[in-house]
Amino acid sequence: MPDDAHTNLRAALISIAALLADSSRIDAESRGDAHREARLLAAAVLAVSPGALARTLDDPLTREYHERLLHAAQRRANGEPLAYAVGTAAFRHLVLQVDARVLIPRPETEIVVDAALAVTAQRSGGIAVDIGTGSGAIALSLATEGHFDHVWATDISRDALEVAIANYARQPAGTTPATFASGADFAPLAGVKARVIVSNPPYIAYSEAAALPASVRDWEPSMALFAADNGMARYDVLLAGAADHLESEGWLVLEVDARRATDTMARAVHHGFVNVRLIRDLSDRDRVLVAQSA
């Protein structure tokens, strides 16, 4: 046993679960399954899978890890989303560092990456662009899983770009070279012609803010969540400008709001895109728009 062993994981999880169950600042579902929430938190802090965690319940924790667990648990009990409380989020094969400067990557967005990789699978090379990169989840997935010559990642938030750049710096040698550029929409991309442009833009209408969970509305960056024109403003900009930055027969891949997916599809056709289609997520909701430059 290490000299600084303080407690074991089982006891720490019981303590954390009790703290979360008593918190009035997290949602009822998380309070109701506080033991699961505690396990997820501990797995993230200890950088192990939940399955591996279960095999180490009686192992001693050093004082350092115990204090880190309690600190993360207190942040979660105060209402912070789990990813912010532990400082990391899983996305595809990546573990990304995240904080309140960036949107927390969601599993649904992994389907966006699947679509971008599928439409570019016929050949290697060229440029991939991620507009509004946030934590870098999409850009880094394209850089590590795709076969591009270069990846561009842009964001209007310099704070978000700092997070994305730091996440890129942790990728292994041989990762596709990437450029991180500050600016809105296509402004940083002068002269760039891409095989694929990908984006998960803000698409929630301001009038819908009250209906969001508090862990989203009160913690995640509003500029990454909300858009004007009933949530359609960023789609209009992306659809209007993408063709100027795509190779001939290049692809635009967008995450969409299921409630506005049909409208977004119609606007893509209006802007001259062809082979326009929608892809559904695992909940059978329209999630991704794919469109090709004519």
C-alpha positions in Angstrom: 0.0 0.0 0.0 1.4 3.5 -0.8 2.6 5.5 2.1 0.0 8.2 1.3 -3.0 5.8 0.8 -6.0 7.5 2.3 -9.1 5.4 1.5 -10.4 2.9 -1.0 -12.5 3.6 -4.1 -15.6 1.9 -2.8 -15.7 4.2 0.2 -15.1 7.2 -1.9 -17.9 6.3 -4.3 -20.3 5.9 -1.4 -19.4 9.4 -0.1 -19.7 11.0 -3.6 -23.0 9.3 -4.3 -24.4 10.6 -1.1 -23.2 14.2 -1.9 -24.8 14.1 -5.3 -28.1 12.6 -4.1 -28.5 15.4 -1.7 -27.7 18.2 -4.2 -30.6 20.4 -5.3 -28.5 21.9 -8.1 -28.4 18.8 -10.4 -31.2 17.3 -12.3 -33.5 14.8 -10.8 -32.3 11.9 -13.0 -28.7 12.4 -11.9 -29.8 12.6 -8.3 -31.9 9.5 -8.7 -29.0 7.5 -10.0 -26.3 9.1 -7.9 -24.3 5.9 -7.7 -24.0 5.7 -11.5 -23.1 9.4 -11.6 -20.4 8.8 -9.0 -18.9 6.0 -11.0 -18.8 8.0 -14.2 -17.2 10.9 -12.3 -14.6 8.6 -10.8 -13.8 6.8 -14.1 -13.1 10.1 -15.7 -10.9 11.5 -13.0 -9.0 8.2 -12.7 -8.8 7.9 -16.6 -10.1 4.4 -16.6 -13.2 2.7 -18.2 -16.2 2.1 -16.0 -15.6 -1.6 -16.4 -12.0 -1.2 -15.1 -13.3 0.9 -12.3 -15.5 -1.9 -11.1 -12.4 -4.2 -10.7 -10.6 -1.8 -8.4 -13.3 -0.9 -5.9 -11.2 -2.2 -3.0 -7.9 -0.7 -4.2 -6.5 2.1 -2.0 -6.6 5.6 -3.3 -3.8 8.0 -2.7 -4.6 11.2 -0.9 -4.0 13.1 -4.2 -6.6 11.1 -6.1 -9.1 11.1 -3.3 -8.9 14.9 -3.1 -9.3 15.2 -6.9 -12.4 13.0 -6.7 -13.9 15.0 -4.0 -13.1 18.3 -5.7 -14.8 17.1 -9.0 -17.8 15.8 -7.0 -18.3 19.1 -5.3 -18.2 20.9 -8.6 -20.8 18.5 -10.0 -22.9 18.9 -6.9 -22.8 22.6 -7.4 -24.5 22.1 -10.8 -21.6 22.0 -13.2 -22.0 19.5 -16.1 -20.1 16.3 -15.5 -17.6 17.0 -18.3 -16.7 20.4 -16.8 -16.5 19.0 -13.3 -13.9 16.4 -14.4 -12.4 18.5 -17.1 -12.6 15.8 -19.9 -15.1 14.4 -22.4 -15.0 11.4 -24.6 -15.6 11.7 -28.3 -15.1 8.8 -30.7 -11.6 7.5 -29.9 -10.5 10.8 -28.3 -10.5 12.1 -24.7 -10.7 15.8 -24.9 -10.0 18.4 -22.3 -13.1 20.7 -21.9 -14.2 23.5 -19.8 -16.7 26.3 -19.8 -15.1 28.0 -22.8 -16.4 25.2 -25.2 -19.5 23.2 -25.8 -19.4 19.7 -24.4 -19.1 17.3 -27.4 -22.1 15.0 -27.7 -22.4 11.4 -29.0 -24.8 12.7 -31.7 -22.0 14.8 -33.3 -20.0 11.6 -33.8 -22.5 10.8 -36.6 -21.4 14.1 -38.3 -17.8 12.8 -38.4 -19.0 9.5 -39.8 -20.8 11.3 -42.6 -17.8 13.5 -43.4 -15.4 10.4 -43.5 -17.9 8.5 -45.7 -18.2 11.1 -48.4 -14.5 11.6 -48.6 -13.5 7.9 -48.4 -13.1 7.5 -52.2 -9.6 9.1 -52.2 -7.0 10.6 -50.0 -5.7 14.1 -49.8 -7.1 17.6 -49.9 -8.4 19.8 -47.1 -11.0 19.3 -44.5 -12.5 22.3 -42.7 -14.3 22.4 -39.3 -16.2 25.7 -38.8 -16.9 26.5 -35.1 -14.5 23.9 -33.8 -15.0 24.5 -30.1 -13.0 21.8 -28.3 -11.7 20.5 -31.6 -13.8 17.4 -31.5 -14.7 17.3 -35.2 -11.4 18.6 -36.5 -9.3 16.3 -34.4 -11.4 13.3 -35.4 -10.9 14.2 -39.1 -7.2 14.7 -38.5 -6.7 11.4 -36.8 -9.2 9.2 -38.7 -9.4 10.8 -42.1 -6.8 10.8 -44.9 -6.5 14.5 -45.6 -3.4 16.6 -46.4 -4.5 19.3 -44.0 -7.3 20.2 -41.6 -8.5 23.7 -40.9 -10.3 24.5 -37.7 -11.9 27.9 -37.1 -13.8 29.6 -34.3 -15.0 33.1 -33.5 -14.0 32.5 -29.9 -10.3 32.8 -29.2 -10.9 31.1 -25.9 -12.4 28.1 -27.6 -9.4 28.0 -30.0 -7.0 27.8 -27.1 -8.8 24.6 -25.9 -8.8 23.1 -29.4 -5.1 23.9 -29.9 -4.2 22.3 -26.6 -6.2 19.2 -27.5 -4.4 19.0 -30.8 -1.1 19.2 -29.1 -1.8 16.0 -27.2 -2.4 14.0 -30.4 0.2 11.4 -31.4 3.0 12.0 -33.9 1.8 11.5 -37.5 -1.6 13.2 -36.9 -2.6 15.2 -40.0 -1.3 18.8 -39.8 -3.9 21.3 -38.7 -4.3 25.1 -38.8 -6.4 26.8 -36.1 -7.7 30.2 -37.2 -9.8 32.8 -35.4 -12.8 34.4 -37.1 -16.4 34.1 -37.9 -17.7 31.6 -40.5 -15.6 31.7 -43.7 -13.6 34.8 -42.8 -10.4 32.9 -41.9 -10.5 30.7 -45.0 -9.5 33.1 -47.8 -8.1 31.1 -50.7 -8.9 27.7 -49.0 -10.6 25.1 -51.2 -11.8 22.1 -49.2 -12.9 18.6 -50.1 -15.3 18.8 -47.2 -16.6 21.5 -44.9 -18.1 20.3 -41.6 -19.8 22.3 -38.9 -22.0 21.9 -35.8 -23.3 25.4 -35.7 -25.5 27.0 -33.0 -29.1 26.1 -33.8 -31.3 26.7 -30.8 -33.7 29.7 -31.0 -33.3 32.2 -28.2 -37.0 31.7 -27.4 -36.2 28.0 -26.6 -33.6 28.8 -23.9 -36.1 28.3 -21.0 -36.8 24.7 -22.1 -33.1 23.6 -22.0 -31.8 21.7 -19.0 -30.1 24.1 -16.5 -26.8 22.2 -16.9 -26.8 23.3 -20.6 -28.4 26.7 -20.4 -26.5 28.0 -17.4 -23.1 26.6 -18.1 -22.3 26.1 -21.7 -21.3 29.0 -23.9 -24.3 30.8 -25.3 -22.6 31.6 -28.6 -22.2 27.9 -29.3 -25.9 27.2 -28.5 -28.1 30.0 -29.8 -28.8 31.5 -33.2 -31.1 34.2 -34.5 -33.9 33.7 -37.1 -35.5 31.0 -35.0 -32.2 29.1 -34.9 -31.5 29.2 -38.7 -29.1 32.2 -38.9 -25.9 30.2 -39.0 -27.2 27.7 -41.5 -28.1 30.5 -43.9 -24.5 31.9 -43.7 -22.9 28.4 -44.1 -25.1 27.4 -47.0 -24.6 30.8 -48.8 -20.8 30.8 -48.5 -19.7 27.1 -48.6 -19.6 26.7 -52.3 -16.9 29.4 -52.6 -14.6 27.4 -50.4 -15.3 23.9 -51.8 -13.6 22.0 -54.5 -15.8 21.0 -57.5 -18.1 18.3 -56.2 -17.0 19.0 -52.6 -19.2 18.2 -49.7 -20.9 20.2 -46.9 -21.8 18.2 -43.8 -23.8 20.0 -41.0 -25.3 18.9 -37.8 -28.9 20.0 -37.8 -31.8 20.5 -35.4 -34.4 17.8 -36.1 -37.2 20.3 -35.8 -35.7 22.4 -38.6 -34.0 19.7 -40.7 -36.5 19.8 -43.6 -36.2 23.6 -43.8 -32.4 23.3 -43.8 -32.5 20.8 -46.5 -34.8 23.0 -48.7 -32.4 25.9 -48.1 -29.4 23.8 -49.3 -31.3 23.0 -52.5 -32.1 26.7 -52.9 -28.4 27.5 -52.7 -27.6 25.1 -55.5 -26.4 22.1 -53.7 -27.1 18.6 -55.1 -27.3 15.1 -53.6 -28.8 16.7 -50.5 -29.9 14.2 -47.9 -30.5 13.8 -44.2 -29.0 11.2 -41.9 -30.8 10.1 -38.7 -29.2 9.5 -35.3 -29.7 6.5 -33.0 -32.9 8.1 -31.7 -34.3 8.1 -35.2 -34.2 11.9 -35.5 -32.8 13.8 -38.4 -29.3 14.8 -37.2 -26.9 15.4 -40.2 -27.3 17.2 -43.5 -25.0 16.1 -46.4 -24.9 18.2 -49.5 -22.6 18.3 -52.5 -21.4 21.4 -54.4 -22.7 21.3 -58.0 
